[in-house]
Amino acid sequence: MAQNFLDLALTPAVLAAQEHAYGRAAVPGQPGDRDALGPEEVAFVTARDSFYMATVSETGWPYVQHRGGPPGFVKVLGPNEIAFADLRGNRQLISTGNLAGNDRVALILVDYPRRARLKILGHARAVDRGVDPELDARFDVDRPGGRVERILRIDVVAFDWNCPQNITPRWTKSEVEAVVAPLRARIAELEGLSRG
């Protein structure tokens, strides 16, 4: 685990809750430099086809948004930066608007079959399409399936791997198809033999 995550998360209220529940509290350090994503985190992030992102409104209400795309839609731009294309959607722009008032984000990325979860804390900013042509090119701005309106860049401050407890394994259609295809082929082969 990267240390900065707990140093940021263990606020006085959290420590008081630990003390109340367990009779003792963790000993937090001082938040330090940003946690750098290592090879394991980079591989995990770039393999995901979805994640959840939380922002906070000017009125203090949290907002959680599901984001999805083909594996690799989240790109690692450096050891402390990830980004993804923000496609035209329902035109509410709640996450984008929230980021204008408070740039803090929390992400949860889950690999359901492996029961692995990565939490990321960071600062996000929206970069409108056309502002940075080099960045646009990395996100295939004219791709089918949705119009890219902006790219969200996230400066990673901290991350933490969660334990697998209580993650229900789930598989995507393509993951199930990969397992079922050989079985279907074998059934077809056996049916062919029984007719012959």
C-alpha positions, 0 to 999 in steps of 0.5 A: 500500500502507498502510505500517502492514502492513509495519511490523508484518510485518517482524519481526526473524525476517523481516528475518533471513530476507530478509538470508539469502535476498537479502543485504539486508533491508527497512528497517522503520518504526515501527508507527504509526496504523491504516491507514484503508480507502479507497474502493478497499478499501471497494468490494473488501471489500463486493463479496466473497462469501467470505474466509479468517480466521486466528486463533491458539489459546492453544496457539499453533496457527494456525486458518484458517476460510473464511467466505462469504455473499452479496456484501455480507455483510462490511460496512464500519462505518467507515474502520477497522472491518469486521464480518460475521454469524457464522452457526450452523455446526458448533458448534465455535466454534474461531475465537470461542474463539481470539479470547477468548484472542488477539483478533488476526486476519488476513484474506485476501479474493480476487477470483479473476477479477480476480486481486486479493487484499487482506490485513487485520490487525486485532483482532476481538471477538464481539458476541452477538446481542441485545447491540446491536440497532442492529448486529443490524439491519444484519445482518438477524438473521432472514435465511434460510439461517442463524441469526445467533448473533453478529457479529464486529467487526474493528478494522482495524490494517493492510492490504496489496494482494498482487500477482496472481502465482500467483492462479488465476482462478476464477469463481462459478456466477453469474459463469459464468451471466452470460457463458453466458446470451447464448450459450444465447439465441443458440443457441436462436435459431439452432436456431429458425431452422434448424427454420423 
